[in-house]
Amino acid sequence: MSLHPSVAAVRVAVRRTLAELVAEHPEAALPPDAAVLVACSGGPDSLALLSATVFEGRKSGLRVIGVTVDHGLQEGSAEHAAHVVEQMAALGCDETASARVQVSGGGRGPEAAAREARYAVLDQMVQHFGAVAVLLGHTLDDQAETVLLGLARGSGGRSLAGMRRRFDHYRRPLLDVTRTDTVTACQVEGIEYWNDPHNIDPAYARVRVRRKVLPVLEDELGPGVTAALARTADQLRADMELLDQLALAAYDELRDPDGLAVTALADLPAATRSRVLRLAALDAGASASELFHVHVVALGQLVASRVGGSEVQLPGHVTAVLSPGGADGRLRFRPTAVQG
């Protein structure tokens, strides 16, 4: 019997990622018990990913460890996590692990806070198991939703570039695989999956995009909109990465203990200058999750003004100050003064 196309699509995507992992270690090669973690929520995307990784991992000589994170945000979450552990073991993982995290808002939305807590514990698991990578189950549909949300919010190129295929020790093998394929792969393989209630809750913008906006676009503009949005992310990602590299090189050249020279900043192309200003703000301690485009624009206006003594307050209790000196002025950062 031939392999079902949906199962094949998931396995091919995983095979490609695992081959890249092996190729990244050409000198010392991977040890025979090298571990790969698969983050699993119990939904169809992550379960299809886990099943394919177990199948392909055996051929690559990799140890596959299924991990699940209980955010404690829904009633019965501990029981659900225990069930996912049983599923991961039944799918043939070499080892399983689970962790419960405390999700605190800190001024952020619940999704952002949960994501930060999840990545923090996954980082710890990487260290604990000595894993070479963590595989995440985001699909082509997730990518399209991310791009459309970024477009609707006017978030700029970084958001329109969507989710990265790889960063640090994380990999997203399924960004070319549709959600239909992951669901079908589970059904064909007899894998029972969980439907997260949050995924049908219209209170979340992503759910409204998934269930209402994208179907309308597909109906009115024709099929292929979802794939086109995901393809746009890939095209923009290469451009954004090049701009980020140019900005980092410019920042490394400009920064010194006296701050950033205003004249040199003004001479930079606008796309590079805005990125250099963002890097400088982050380097000074500004909060990455709260540093928005409006703050970077304000920094650019501060530099353009050449008015010594002017300042801009940034999230994270950081203040940017333009020192006197006109063309010879400097942009400096200091802690924001506490109001008595």
LINUR-V906884 format. One record per backbone hydrogen bond with DSSP energy under -0.5 kcal/mol. NH is the residue of the N-H (numbers start at 0). CO is the residue of the C=O. E is the energy in kcal/mol with one decimal. If there is no record, write none. Layout:
BEGIN
<<NH,CO,E> <NH,CO,E>>
END
This chain:
BEGIN
<<7,3,-2.6> <8,4,-2.4> <9,5,-1.9> <10,6,-2.4> <11,7,-2.8> <12,8,-1.7> <13,9,-2.2> <14,10,-3.0> <15,11,-2.1> <16,12,-1.6> <17,13,-2.8> <18,14,-2.2> <19,15,-1.8> <20,16,-2.0> <21,17,-2.3> <22,18,-2.3> <23,19,-1.3> <24,21,-1.5> <25,22,-0.7> <28,24,-1.2> <33,30,-2.1> <35,62,-2.7> <36,132,-2.7> <37,64,-2.4> <38,36,-0.5> <38,134,-2.2> <39,66,-3.1> <46,42,-2.1> <47,43,-2.3> <48,44,-2.0> <49,45,-2.4> <50,46,-2.6> <51,47,-2.2> <52,48,-2.3> <53,49,-2.5> <54,50,-1.9> <55,51,-3.0> <56,52,-2.8> <57,53,-1.3> <58,54,-0.8> <59,55,-1.2> <60,56,-0.7> <60,57,-0.7> <61,56,-2.6> <62,33,-3.5> <63,61,-0.6> <64,35,-2.7> <64,62,-0.6> <65,63,-0.5> <65,94,-2.0> <66,37,-2.5> <67,96,-1.9> <69,98,-3.1> <70,68,-0.7> <76,73,-1.6> <79,75,-2.1> <80,76,-2.5> <81,77,-2.0> <82,78,-2.0> <83,79,-2.4> <84,80,-2.1> <85,81,-1.8> <86,82,-2.3> <87,83,-2.9> <88,84,-2.2> <89,85,-2.3> <90,86,-1.8> <91,88,-1.5> <92,87,-1.7> <93,63,-2.1> <94,63,-1.2> <96,65,-2.0> <98,67,-1.6> <100,69,-2.5> <102,100,-0.6> <103,101,-0.7> <107,104,-1.5> <112,108,-2.4> <113,109,-2.4> <114,110,-2.4> <115,111,-2.3> <116,112,-2.2> <117,113,-2.5> <118,114,-2.5> <119,115,-1.8> <120,116,-1.9> <121,117,-2.2> <122,118,-2.3> <123,119,-1.5> <124,120,-2.0> <125,121,-2.1> <126,122,-1.7> <127,123,-2.4> <128,124,-2.7> <129,125,-1.2> <130,125,-1.5> <131,34,-2.8> <132,34,-0.7> <133,168,-2.7> <134,36,-3.1> <135,170,-2.7> <139,173,-0.7> <139,176,-2.7> <142,138,-2.0> <143,139,-2.3> <144,140,-2.4> <145,141,-2.1> <146,142,-2.3> <147,143,-2.4> <148,144,-2.4> <149,145,-2.2> <150,146,-2.4> <151,147,-2.4> <152,148,-1.8> <153,150,-0.9> <154,149,-2.5> <158,155,-0.6> <159,155,-2.1> <160,156,-1.8> <161,158,-1.7> <166,169,-1.8> <169,166,-3.2> <170,133,-2.5> <171,164,-2.5> <172,170,-0.5> <173,135,-0.6> <174,171,-1.0> <176,173,-2.0> <181,177,-1.6> <182,178,-2.5> <183,179,-2.5> <184,180,-2.7> <185,181,-1.9> <186,182,-2.2> <187,183,-2.9> <188,184,-2.1> <189,185,-0.6> <189,186,-0.9> <190,185,-3.0> <191,189,-0.6> <193,41,-3.2> <195,193,-0.8> <198,195,-1.9> <199,196,-1.6> <200,197,-0.8> <201,199,-0.7> <203,200,-2.0> <207,203,-1.7> <208,204,-2.3> <209,205,-2.3> <210,206,-2.8> <211,207,-2.1> <212,207,-1.9> <213,208,-2.9> <215,211,-1.6> <216,212,-2.3> <217,213,-2.6> <218,214,-2.2> <219,215,-2.8> <220,216,-2.8> <221,217,-1.0> <224,221,-0.7> <227,223,-2.3> <228,224,-2.5> <229,225,-2.0> <230,226,-2.3> <231,227,-2.1> <232,228,-1.6> <233,229,-1.5> <234,230,-2.1> <235,231,-2.6> <236,232,-2.4> <237,233,-1.3> <238,234,-1.0> <239,235,-3.0> <240,236,-2.5> <241,237,-1.7> <242,238,-2.3> <243,239,-2.6> <244,240,-2.0> <245,241,-2.3> <246,242,-2.5> <247,243,-2.3> <248,244,-2.1> <249,245,-2.2> <250,246,-2.8> <251,247,-2.5> <252,248,-1.5> <253,249,-2.0> <254,250,-2.5> <258,255,-2.4> <259,330,-2.3> <261,328,-2.4> <262,326,-0.8> <264,260,-2.2> <265,261,-2.7> <266,262,-1.5> <267,263,-0.6> <267,264,-1.3> <272,268,-3.1> <273,269,-2.4> <274,270,-1.0> <275,271,-2.4> <276,272,-2.6> <277,273,-1.8> <278,274,-2.5> <279,275,-2.5> <280,276,-2.2> <281,277,-2.5> <282,278,-2.6> <283,279,-1.5> <284,281,-1.3> <285,280,-2.5> <286,314,-1.4> <289,286,-1.1> <290,286,-1.0> <291,289,-1.0> <294,291,-0.9> <295,291,-1.6> <296,292,-2.7> <297,293,-1.9> <298,294,-2.0> <299,295,-2.1> <300,296,-2.3> <301,297,-2.0> <302,298,-2.2> <303,299,-2.3> <304,300,-1.7> <305,301,-0.9> <305,302,-0.6> <307,305,-0.9> <308,321,-4.4> <309,306,-1.8> <311,319,-2.3> <313,317,-3.7> <316,313,-0.6> <317,313,-1.4> <318,333,-3.1> <319,311,-3.2> <320,331,-3.1> <321,309,-2.7> <322,320,-0.7> <322,329,-3.0> <327,324,-2.6> <328,325,-1.7> <330,259,-2.8> <331,320,-3.0> <331,329,-0.6> <333,318,-2.4> <335,316,-2.0>>
END
